[in-house]
Amino acid sequence: PVIAAETMRFRRSLHLFEKFTINTRVIGWDDKAFLLEQRFFRASRGAKANEVVAEGIVRARFLKKSGGVIAPEVILGFAKWSGPSPDVDEWIATWNAAQNLSRETLQTQT
């Protein structure tokens, strides 16, 4: 997937070369893109191990080699998944709608 938009909240600092892990999960989709939640965890040992240091929402699309976007329902078909997108938090739905509006506005200005 290619990142089309993202928003990130940083909760704690990581030190230079400090190890971390990222957990990613699909939380929803629309007609063009998937919405992913990513959480970054401190991997160091001690009392702060597995502490969330950052979390974000990513809008990601799959692109065709020939150009254009592969619709999420095609990708979901490979996974034998059917049905509508799960509901996402209201703020995520609003953010995603704003990304679509921004894309449409930019396309009409070029």
C-alpha distances in whole Angstrom, upper triangle without the diagonal:
4,7,9,12,13,16,18,21,23,26,27,27,26,29,28,27,27,24,22,19,16,16,13,13,12,15,14,13,14,15,12,9,9,11,11,14,14,18,19,22,25,25,29,32,35,35,32,29,26,27,24,24,21,19,16,14,11,9,6,5,5,7,10,12,15,14,13,10,10,12,11,14,13,11,13,16,15,15,19,18,20,21,20,18,19,21,20,22,24,23,19,20,22,19,17,19,20,17,17,21,20,18,21,23,22,21,25,26,25
4,6,9,11,15,17,20,22,25,26,26,26,28,27,26,26,25,22,20,17,17,14,15,14,16,16,14,15,15,12,9,10,12,12,15,15,18,19,23,25,26,30,33,35,36,32,30,27,27,24,23,20,18,15,14,10,8,5,5,6,7,11,12,15,13,12,10,11,13,13,16,16,14,16,19,18,19,22,21,23,23,22,19,21,22,21,23,24,22,19,20,21,18,16,18,18,15,16,19,17,15,18,20,19,19,22,23,22
4,6,7,11,13,17,19,22,24,24,23,26,25,25,25,23,21,19,16,16,13,14,13,15,15,13,15,15,12,9,10,10,10,12,12,16,17,21,23,25,28,31,34,33,30,28,26,25,22,21,17,15,12,10,7,6,4,7,9,11,14,16,18,16,14,12,14,15,14,18,18,16,18,21,20,21,24,22,24,24,22,19,20,21,19,20,21,19,16,17,18,15,13,16,16,12,14,17,15,13,17,19,17,18,21,22,21
4,7,11,14,17,20,23,25,25,26,28,28,28,28,26,24,22,19,19,16,16,15,16,15,13,13,14,10,8,10,10,11,14,15,18,20,23,26,28,31,34,36,36,32,31,28,27,24,23,19,17,13,11,8,5,5,7,10,11,15,17,18,15,13,11,13,14,14,18,18,17,19,22,22,22,25,23,24,24,21,18,20,20,18,19,20,18,15,15,16,13,11,13,12,9,10,13,11,10,13,15,14,14,18,18,18
4,7,10,14,17,20,22,23,23,26,26,26,26,25,22,21,18,18,15,16,15,15,14,13,14,15,12,10,11,10,11,12,13,16,18,21,24,26,29,33,34,34,30,29,26,25,21,20,16,14,11,8,6,5,7,10,13,15,18,20,22,19,17,15,17,17,16,20,21,19,21,24,24,24,27,24,25,24,22,19,20,19,16,17,17,15,12,13,13,10,9,12,11,7,10,12,11,10,14,15,14,16,19,19,20
4,7,10,13,16,19,19,20,23,23,24,23,22,19,18,15,15,13,14,14,14,14,14,15,17,15,12,12,9,9,10,10,13,14,18,21,23,26,29,31,30,26,26,23,21,18,16,13,11,7,6,4,6,9,12,15,17,21,23,25,22,20,18,19,19,18,21,23,21,21,25,25,24,27,25,26,25,22,19,19,18,15,16,16,13,11,13,13,10,10,13,12,9,13,15,13,14,17,18,17,19,22,22,23
4,7,10,13,16,17,18,22,23,23,23,22,19,18,15,16,14,15,15,14,15,16,17,20,18,15,14,11,11,10,10,12,13,17,20,22,25,28,29,28,24,24,22,20,16,14,11,9,5,5,7,9,12,16,19,21,25,27,29,26,24,21,23,22,21,24,26,24,24,28,28,27,29,27,28,27,24,20,20,19,15,14,15,12,10,13,13,9,10,14,12,11,14,16,15,16,19,20,19,22,24,24,25
4,6,10,12,13,15,18,19,20,19,19,16,16,13,14,13,15,16,15,17,18,20,23,21,18,16,13,12,10,9,10,10,14,16,19,22,25,26,24,21,21,18,16,12,11,7,6,4,7,9,12,14,18,21,23,27,29,31,28,27,24,25,25,23,26,28,25,26,29,29,28,31,28,29,29,26,22,21,20,17,16,17,13,12,16,15,12,14,17,16,15,18,20,18,20,23,23,23,25,28,28,28
4,6,9,11,14,17,19,20,19,19,16,16,14,15,15,17,18,17,19,21,23,26,24,21,19,16,14,12,10,10,10,13,15,18,20,23,24,22,18,19,17,14,11,9,6,5,6,9,12,15,18,22,25,27,31,33,35,32,30,28,29,28,26,29,31,28,28,32,32,30,33,30,32,30,28,24,23,21,18,16,17,14,13,17,17,14,16,19,18,18,21,22,21,23,26,26,26,28,31,30,32
4,6,8,10,13,16,17,15,16,14,15,13,15,16,18,20,20,22,24,26,29,27,24,22,19,17,14,12,10,9,11,12,16,18,20,21,19,16,16,15,12,9,6,4,7,9,12,14,18,20,24,27,29,33,34,37,34,33,30,31,31,29,32,33,31,31,34,34,32,35,33,34,33,31,27,26,25,21,19,21,17,17,21,21,18,20,23,22,21,25,26,24,26,29,29,28,31,34,33,34
4,7,10,13,16,18,15,16,14,15,14,16,17,19,22,21,24,26,28,32,30,27,24,21,18,15,13,11,10,11,11,15,16,18,18,16,13,14,13,10,7,5,5,8,11,14,17,21,23,27,29,32,36,37,40,37,36,33,34,33,31,34,36,33,32,36,36,34,36,34,35,35,32,28,27,25,22,20,21,19,19,22,22,20,22,25,24,24,27,29,27,29,32,32,32,35,37,37,38
4,7,10,13,15,12,14,12,14,14,16,19,21,24,24,27,29,31,34,33,29,27,24,21,18,15,12,10,10,9,13,13,16,16,14,11,12,12,9,8,5,7,10,13,17,20,23,25,29,31,34,37,39,41,39,38,35,36,36,33,36,38,35,35,38,37,35,38,36,38,37,35,31,30,29,25,23,25,22,22,26,26,23,25,29,27,27,30,32,30,32,35,35,34,37,40,39,40
4,7,10,12,10,12,11,14,15,18,20,23,25,26,29,30,33,36,34,30,28,25,22,19,16,14,11,11,9,13,13,15,16,15,12,13,13,11,10,7,9,12,15,19,21,24,26,29,31,34,37,38,41,39,38,36,36,37,34,38,39,35,36,39,38,36,40,38,40,39,37,34,32,31,28,26,28,25,24,28,28,25,27,30,29,28,32,33,31,32,36,36,35,37,40,39,40
4,7,8,6,8,8,12,13,16,19,22,25,26,29,31,33,36,34,30,28,25,22,20,16,14,10,10,7,10,10,13,14,15,11,12,12,11,11,7,10,13,16,20,21,24,25,29,31,33,36,37,40,38,37,35,36,36,34,37,38,35,35,39,37,35,39,37,39,39,38,34,32,32,29,28,30,27,26,30,30,27,28,32,31,29,33,34,32,33,37,37,36,38,41,40,40
4,6,5,9,10,14,16,19,22,25,28,30,32,34,37,39,37,33,31,29,26,23,20,17,14,13,10,11,10,14,15,16,13,13,15,14,14,11,13,17,19,23,24,28,28,31,33,35,38,39,42,40,40,38,38,39,37,40,41,37,38,41,40,38,42,40,43,43,41,37,36,36,33,32,34,31,30,33,34,30,32,35,34,32,36,37,35,36,40,40,38,40,43,42,42
4,6,9,11,15,17,20,23,26,29,31,33,35,37,39,37,33,31,29,26,24,21,19,15,15,12,13,12,16,17,19,16,16,17,17,17,14,15,19,21,24,24,28,28,31,32,34,37,37,40,39,39,37,38,39,37,40,40,37,38,41,39,38,42,41,43,43,42,38,37,37,34,33,35,32,31,35,35,31,33,36,34,33,36,38,35,36,39,39,38,40,43,42,41
4,6,9,13,15,19,21,25,28,30,33,34,37,39,36,33,31,29,26,24,20,18,14,14,11,11,11,14,17,18,16,15,16,16,17,14,16,19,21,24,24,28,27,30,31,33,36,35,39,38,38,36,36,38,36,39,39,35,36,39,37,36,40,39,42,42,41,38,37,37,34,34,36,33,31,35,36,32,33,37,35,33,36,38,36,36,40,40,38,40,44,43,42
4,7,10,13,17,20,23,26,28,31,33,36,38,36,32,30,28,24,22,18,16,12,11,8,8,7,11,13,15,12,11,12,13,14,12,14,17,19,23,23,27,27,30,31,33,36,36,40,38,38,36,36,37,35,38,38,35,35,39,37,35,38,37,40,41,39,36,35,35,32,32,34,31,30,33,34,31,32,36,35,33,36,38,36,36,40,41,39,41,44,43,43
4,7,10,14,17,20,24,26,29,31,34,36,34,30,27,26,22,20,16,14,10,9,7,5,6,10,13,15,12,10,11,12,13,11,13,16,18,21,22,25,25,28,29,31,34,34,38,37,36,34,34,35,33,35,35,32,32,35,33,32,35,34,37,38,37,33,32,33,30,30,33,30,29,32,33,30,31,34,34,32,35,37,35,35,39,40,38,40,44,43,43
4,7,10,13,17,20,22,25,27,30,33,30,27,24,22,18,16,12,10,7,5,5,5,7,11,14,15,12,9,8,10,10,9,10,13,15,18,19,22,22,25,26,29,32,33,36,35,34,32,31,32,29,32,33,29,29,32,31,29,32,31,34,34,33,30,28,29,26,26,29,27,25,28,30,27,27,31,31,29,32,34,33,33,36,37,36,38,41,41,41
4,7,10,13,17,19,22,24,27,30,28,24,21,19,16,14,10,8,6,5,7,6,10,13,15,16,13,11,9,10,10,10,11,12,14,16,17,20,20,23,24,26,29,30,34,33,32,29,29,29,26,29,29,26,26,29,27,25,28,27,30,31,30,27,25,26,24,24,27,25,23,26,28,25,25,29,29,27,30,33,31,31,35,36,35,37,40,40,40
4,6,10,13,15,18,20,24,26,24,20,18,16,12,10,7,6,5,6,9,10,13,16,19,19,16,13,10,11,10,10,9,9,11,13,13,16,16,19,20,23,26,28,31,30,29,26,25,26,23,26,26,22,23,26,24,22,26,24,27,27,26,23,22,23,20,21,24,22,20,23,25,22,22,26,26,24,26,29,28,28,31,33,32,33,37,37,37
4,7,10,12,16,18,22,24,23,19,16,14,10,8,6,5,7,8,11,12,16,18,20,20,17,15,11,12,10,12,11,9,11,12,12,15,15,18,20,23,26,28,31,29,28,25,24,24,21,23,24,20,20,23,22,20,23,21,24,24,23,20,19,20,18,19,22,21,18,21,23,21,21,24,25,23,25,28,28,28,31,33,32,33,36,37,37
4,7,9,12,14,18,20,19,15,12,10,7,6,5,7,9,11,15,16,19,22,24,24,21,18,15,16,13,14,12,10,10,10,10,12,12,15,16,20,23,25,28,26,25,21,20,20,17,19,20,17,17,20,19,17,20,18,21,21,20,17,16,17,15,17,20,19,16,18,21,19,18,21,22,20,22,25,25,24,28,30,29,30,33,34,34
4,6,9,12,15,18,17,14,10,9,6,5,7,9,12,14,18,19,22,25,26,26,23,21,17,18,15,17,15,12,11,10,10,12,12,14,16,19,22,25,28,26,24,21,19,18,15,17,18,15,14,18,17,14,17,15,17,17,17,13,12,14,13,15,18,18,14,16,19,18,16,20,21,20,21,24,25,24,27,29,29,30,33,34,34
4,6,8,12,15,14,11,7,6,4,6,9,12,15,18,21,22,26,28,30,29,26,24,21,21,18,20,17,14,12,10,9,10,10,12,14,17,20,23,26,24,21,18,16,15,11,13,15,12,11,15,15,13,15,13,14,14,13,10,10,12,10,13,16,16,13,14,17,16,14,17,19,17,18,22,22,22,24,27,27,27,30,32,32
4,7,11,14,14,11,8,6,6,6,10,13,16,19,22,24,28,29,31,30,27,25,22,21,18,20,17,13,12,9,10,10,12,14,16,20,23,26,28,26,23,19,18,16,13,14,17,15,13,17,18,15,17,14,15,14,12,8,7,8,7,10,13,13,10,11,14,14,12,15,17,16,17,20,21,21,23,26,26,27,30,31,32
4,7,11,11,9,6,5,7,9,13,16,19,22,26,27,31,33,35,33,30,29,25,25,22,23,20,16,14,11,11,10,11,12,14,18,21,24,26,24,21,17,16,13,10,12,14,13,11,15,16,15,16,12,13,11,9,5,5,7,7,10,12,13,10,9,13,13,10,13,16,15,15,18,19,19,21,23,24,24,27,29,30
4,7,8,6,4,5,9,12,15,18,22,25,28,30,33,36,37,36,33,32,28,28,25,25,22,18,16,12,11,9,9,10,12,15,18,21,23,20,17,13,12,10,7,9,12,11,10,13,15,14,16,13,12,11,9,6,8,9,9,13,14,15,11,10,13,13,9,11,14,13,12,16,17,16,18,21,21,21,24,26,27
4,6,6,7,8,12,15,18,22,25,28,31,33,37,39,41,40,37,35,32,31,28,28,25,21,18,14,13,10,11,10,13,15,17,21,22,19,16,12,12,9,7,9,12,12,12,15,17,17,17,14,13,12,9,7,10,11,11,14,14,15,12,10,13,13,9,10,13,12,10,13,15,14,15,18,19,19,21,24,24
4,6,9,11,15,18,21,25,28,31,34,36,39,42,44,43,40,38,35,34,31,31,28,24,21,17,15,12,12,10,12,13,15,19,19,17,13,10,9,6,6,8,10,11,12,14,16,17,17,15,14,13,11,10,13,14,15,18,18,19,16,13,15,15,12,12,15,13,10,14,16,14,14,18,18,17,20,22,23
4,7,10,13,17,19,23,26,29,32,34,37,40,42,42,38,37,33,33,30,30,26,23,19,16,13,9,9,7,9,10,12,16,16,14,10,7,7,6,6,9,11,11,12,15,16,17,18,16,16,16,14,12,15,16,16,19,19,19,16,14,16,15,11,12,14,11,9,13,14,12,13,16,16,15,18,20,20
4,7,10,13,16,19,22,25,29,30,34,37,38,38,35,33,30,29,26,26,22,19,16,12,10,6,5,5,7,10,13,17,18,15,12,9,9,7,6,10,11,10,11,14,16,16,18,16,16,16,13,11,14,15,14,17,17,17,13,13,15,13,10,12,13,11,10,14,14,12,14,18,17,17,20,22,22
4,6,10,13,16,19,22,26,27,31,33,35,35,31,30,26,26,23,23,20,17,14,10,8,6,5,6,9,12,15,18,20,18,15,12,11,9,7,10,12,10,10,14,15,14,16,14,14,14,12,9,11,13,12,15,16,16,12,12,15,13,10,13,15,12,12,16,17,15,18,21,20,20,24,25,26
4,7,10,13,17,20,23,25,29,31,33,32,29,27,24,23,20,20,17,13,10,7,6,5,6,9,12,15,19,22,23,21,18,15,15,13,10,13,15,13,13,17,18,16,18,16,17,16,13,10,10,11,9,11,13,13,9,10,12,11,8,12,13,12,13,16,16,16,18,21,21,22,24,26,27
4,6,10,13,16,20,21,25,27,29,28,25,24,20,20,16,17,14,11,8,6,5,6,7,11,13,16,20,23,25,23,20,17,17,16,13,16,17,14,14,18,18,16,19,17,18,18,16,12,12,13,11,12,15,14,10,12,15,13,11,15,16,14,16,19,19,19,21,24,23,24,27,29,29
4,7,10,13,17,19,22,24,26,25,22,20,17,16,13,14,11,7,6,5,6,9,11,14,17,20,23,26,28,26,24,21,20,19,16,19,21,18,17,21,21,19,21,19,21,20,18,14,13,13,11,12,14,13,10,13,15,13,13,16,17,16,18,21,21,21,24,26,26,27,30,31,31
4,7,10,13,15,19,21,23,22,19,17,14,14,10,11,8,6,5,6,7,11,12,15,18,21,24,26,29,27,25,22,22,22,19,22,23,20,20,23,23,21,24,21,23,23,21,18,17,17,14,15,18,16,13,16,18,16,16,19,20,18,20,23,23,23,26,27,27,28,31,32,32
4,6,10,12,16,18,19,19,15,14,11,10,7,8,6,4,7,9,11,15,16,19,21,24,28,30,33,31,29,26,26,25,22,25,26,23,23,26,26,23,26,24,26,26,24,21,19,19,16,16,19,17,15,19,20,18,18,22,22,21,24,26,25,26,29,30,30,32,35,35,36
4,7,9,12,15,17,16,13,12,9,8,6,6,5,6,9,12,13,17,18,21,23,26,29,31,34,32,31,28,28,28,25,28,29,25,25,29,28,26,29,27,29,29,28,24,23,23,20,20,22,20,19,22,23,21,21,25,25,23,26,29,27,28,31,32,31,33,36,37,37
4,6,9,12,13,13,10,8,5,5,5,6,7,9,12,15,17,21,21,25,26,29,32,34,37,35,34,31,31,31,28,31,32,28,28,31,30,28,31,29,31,31,30,27,25,25,22,22,25,23,21,25,26,24,25,28,28,27,30,32,31,32,35,36,35,37,40,40,41
4,6,9,10,11,7,6,5,5,6,6,9,12,15,18,20,24,24,28,29,32,35,36,40,38,37,34,34,34,32,34,35,31,31,35,33,31,34,33,35,35,34,30,29,29,26,25,28,26,25,28,30,27,28,32,31,30,33,35,34,34,38,39,38,40,43,43,43
4,7,9,11,8,5,6,8,10,10,13,15,18,21,22,26,26,29,30,33,36,36,40,39,38,35,35,35,32,35,35,32,32,35,33,31,34,33,36,36,35,32,30,31,28,28,31,29,27,31,32,30,30,34,34,32,35,38,36,37,40,41,40,42,45,45,45
4,7,9,7,5,8,9,12,12,15,18,21,24,25,29,29,32,33,36,39,40,43,42,41,39,38,39,36,39,39,35,35,39,37,34,38,36,39,40,39,35,34,34,31,31,34,32,30,34,35,33,34,37,37,35,38,41,39,40,43,44,43,45,48,48,48
4,7,7,5,8,10,14,14,18,20,24,27,28,32,32,35,36,39,42,43,46,45,45,42,41,42,39,41,42,38,38,41,39,36,39,38,41,41,41,37,35,36,33,33,36,34,33,36,38,35,36,40,40,38,41,44,42,43,46,47,46,48,51,51,51
4,6,6,9,10,14,15,19,21,25,28,30,34,34,38,39,42,45,46,49,48,47,44,44,44,41,43,44,40,40,43,41,38,41,40,43,43,42,39,36,37,34,33,36,34,33,37,38,36,37,41,41,40,43,45,44,44,48,49,48,50,53,53,53
4,6,9,9,13,14,17,20,24,27,29,33,34,38,39,42,45,46,50,48,47,44,44,44,40,43,44,40,40,43,41,39,41,40,42,42,41,38,35,35,32,31,34,32,32,35,36,35,36,39,39,38,42,44,43,44,47,48,47,49,52,52,52
4,6,5,9,10,14,16,20,23,26,29,31,34,36,39,42,43,46,45,44,41,41,40,37,40,41,37,37,40,39,36,39,37,40,39,38,35,32,32,29,28,31,29,28,32,33,31,33,36,36,35,38,40,39,40,43,44,43,45,48,48,49
4,5,9,10,14,16,19,23,25,28,29,32,34,37,40,41,44,43,42,39,38,38,35,38,39,35,34,38,36,33,36,35,37,38,37,33,31,31,29,28,31,29,28,32,33,31,32,36,36,34,37,40,39,39,43,44,43,45,48,48,48
4,6,9,12,13,16,19,21,25,26,29,31,34,37,38,41,40,39,36,35,35,32,34,35,31,31,34,33,30,33,31,34,34,33,29,27,27,25,24,28,26,25,28,30,28,29,32,32,31,34,37,36,36,40,41,40,42,45,45,46
4,6,9,11,15,18,21,24,26,29,31,34,37,39,42,40,39,36,36,35,32,35,36,32,32,35,34,32,34,32,35,34,33,29,27,27,24,23,26,24,23,27,28,26,27,31,31,30,33,35,34,35,38,39,39,41,44,44,44
4,6,7,11,14,17,21,22,26,28,31,34,36,39,37,36,33,32,32,29,32,33,30,29,33,32,29,32,30,32,32,30,26,24,24,21,20,22,20,19,23,24,22,23,27,27,26,29,31,30,31,34,35,35,37,40,40,41
4,7,11,14,17,20,22,26,28,30,34,35,38,36,35,32,32,32,30,33,34,31,30,34,33,31,34,32,34,33,32,28,26,25,22,21,23,21,20,24,24,22,23,27,26,25,28,30,29,30,33,34,33,36,38,38,39
4,7,11,13,17,18,22,25,27,31,32,35,33,31,29,29,29,26,30,31,28,28,31,31,29,32,30,31,31,29,25,23,23,19,18,20,18,17,20,21,18,20,23,22,21,25,27,25,26,30,30,30,32,35,34,35
4,7,10,14,16,20,22,25,29,31,33,31,29,26,26,26,23,26,28,25,25,28,28,26,29,26,28,27,25,21,20,19,16,15,17,15,13,17,18,15,16,20,20,19,22,24,23,24,27,28,28,30,32,33,33
4,7,10,12,16,19,22,26,28,30,28,26,23,23,23,20,23,25,22,22,26,26,24,27,25,26,25,23,19,18,17,14,13,15,13,10,14,15,12,13,17,16,15,18,20,19,20,23,24,24,26,29,29,30
4,7,10,13,17,19,23,26,28,25,23,20,20,19,17,20,22,20,20,23,24,22,24,22,23,22,19,16,15,14,11,11,13,11,8,11,12,9,10,13,13,12,15,17,17,17,20,22,22,23,26,27,28
4,6,10,13,16,19,22,24,21,19,16,17,17,15,18,19,17,18,21,21,20,23,21,22,21,19,15,16,16,13,14,15,13,10,12,14,10,9,13,13,11,13,16,15,15,18,20,20,21,24,25,25
4,7,11,13,17,19,21,18,16,13,14,13,12,15,17,15,16,19,20,19,22,19,20,20,17,14,15,15,13,14,15,14,10,11,13,10,8,11,12,9,10,14,13,12,15,17,17,18,21,22,23
4,7,10,13,16,18,16,13,11,11,11,10,14,14,12,14,17,17,17,20,18,19,19,18,15,16,17,15,18,19,17,14,14,16,14,11,14,15,11,12,16,15,14,17,19,18,18,22,23,23
4,6,10,13,15,12,10,7,7,8,8,12,12,10,13,15,15,16,19,17,18,19,17,15,17,19,18,20,21,20,17,16,18,16,13,15,16,13,13,16,16,13,16,19,18,17,21,22,22
4,7,10,12,10,9,6,5,8,8,11,10,8,12,14,13,14,17,17,18,19,18,17,19,21,20,23,24,24,20,20,22,20,17,19,20,16,16,19,19,16,18,22,20,19,23,24,23
4,7,8,7,6,5,6,9,11,13,12,11,14,16,15,17,20,20,21,22,21,20,23,24,24,26,27,26,23,22,24,22,19,20,21,18,17,20,19,16,18,21,19,18,21,23,21
4,5,5,6,6,6,10,12,14,12,12,15,16,15,18,20,21,22,23,23,22,25,27,27,30,30,30,26,26,27,25,22,23,24,21,20,23,22,19,20,23,22,20,23,25,23
4,5,8,9,10,14,16,18,15,15,19,19,18,21,23,24,25,27,27,26,29,31,30,33,34,33,29,29,30,28,25,26,27,24,23,25,25,21,23,25,23,21,25,26,24
4,7,10,11,14,17,19,16,17,20,20,20,23,25,25,26,28,27,27,30,32,32,34,35,34,31,30,31,29,26,27,28,24,23,25,24,21,22,25,22,20,23,25,22
4,7,9,12,15,18,16,16,20,20,20,23,25,25,25,27,26,25,28,30,29,32,32,31,28,27,28,26,23,23,24,20,19,21,21,17,18,21,19,16,19,21,19
4,7,9,13,15,13,14,17,18,19,21,23,22,23,24,22,22,25,26,26,28,29,28,25,24,25,23,20,20,21,18,16,18,18,14,15,18,17,14,18,20,18
4,6,9,11,10,11,14,15,16,18,20,19,19,20,19,18,21,23,22,25,26,25,22,21,22,20,17,18,19,16,14,17,17,14,15,18,17,15,19,21,20
4,6,8,7,7,11,12,12,14,16,16,16,17,17,16,20,22,22,25,26,26,22,21,23,22,18,19,21,18,16,20,20,17,18,22,21,19,22,24,23
4,5,6,7,9,10,12,13,15,13,13,14,13,13,16,19,19,22,23,23,20,18,21,20,16,17,19,17,15,18,19,16,17,21,21,19,22,25,24
4,5,5,6,8,10,11,12,11,11,12,11,10,13,16,16,20,21,21,18,17,19,19,15,16,19,17,15,19,20,18,19,22,22,21,24,27,26
4,5,5,6,9,10,10,8,8,9,9,10,13,16,18,21,22,24,20,19,22,21,18,19,22,20,18,21,23,21,21,25,25,24,26,29,29
4,5,5,7,9,10,10,10,12,13,13,17,20,21,24,26,27,23,22,25,24,20,21,24,22,20,23,25,22,23,26,26,25,27,30,29
4,5,5,7,9,9,11,13,13,13,16,19,19,23,25,25,22,21,24,23,19,21,24,21,20,24,25,22,23,27,27,25,28,31,30
4,5,5,6,5,7,9,11,10,13,16,18,21,23,24,21,20,23,23,19,21,24,22,21,24,26,24,25,28,28,27,30,33,32
4,5,5,6,7,10,12,13,16,19,21,25,27,28,24,23,27,26,23,24,27,25,24,27,28,26,27,31,31,29,32,35,34
4,5,8,10,14,15,16,18,22,23,26,28,29,26,25,28,28,24,26,29,26,25,29,30,27,29,32,32,30,34,36,35
4,5,9,12,14,14,16,19,21,24,27,28,24,24,27,27,24,26,28,26,25,29,30,28,30,33,33,32,35,37,37
4,7,10,13,14,16,20,21,25,27,29,26,25,28,28,25,27,30,28,27,30,32,30,31,34,35,33,36,39,38
4,7,9,10,12,16,18,21,24,25,22,21,25,25,22,24,27,25,24,28,29,28,29,32,33,32,34,37,37
4,7,9,11,15,17,21,23,25,22,21,24,25,21,23,26,25,23,27,29,27,28,31,32,31,33,36,36
4,7,9,12,15,19,20,22,20,18,22,23,20,20,24,23,22,25,27,26,26,30,31,30,32,35,36
4,6,9,12,15,17,19,17,14,18,19,16,17,21,20,19,22,24,23,23,27,28,27,29,32,33
4,6,9,12,14,16,13,11,15,16,13,15,18,17,17,20,22,21,22,25,26,26,28,31,32
4,6,10,12,14,12,11,15,16,14,16,19,19,18,21,23,23,24,27,28,28,30,33,34
4,7,9,11,10,8,12,14,12,14,17,17,17,20,22,22,23,26,27,28,30,32,33
4,6,8,6,6,10,11,10,12,15,15,16,18,20,21,22,24,25,26,28,30,32
4,6,5,6,9,10,11,12,14,16,17,19,20,21,23,24,26,27,29,31,33
4,5,5,6,9,10,11,12,14,15,16,18,20,21,22,24,26,27,29,31
4,5,5,6,9,10,11,12,14,15,16,18,20,21,22,24,26,27,29
4,5,5,6,8,10,10,12,14,15,17,19,20,21,23,25,26,28
4,5,5,6,9,10,11,12,14,15,17,18,20,21,23,25,27
4,5,5,6,9,10,10,12,14,15,16,18,20,21,23,25
4,5,5,6,9,10,10,12,14,15,17,19,20,21,23
4,5,5,6,9,10,11,13,14,15,17,19,20,22
4,5,5,6,9,10,11,12,14,15,17,19,21
4,5,5,6,9,10,10,12,14,15,17,19
4,5,5,6,9,10,11,12,15,16,17
4,5,5,6,9,10,11,13,15,16
4,5,5,6,9,10,11,13,15
4,6,5,6,9,10,11,13
4,5,5,6,9,10,11
4,5,5,6,9,10
4,5,5,7,9
4,6,5,7
4,5,6
4,6
4
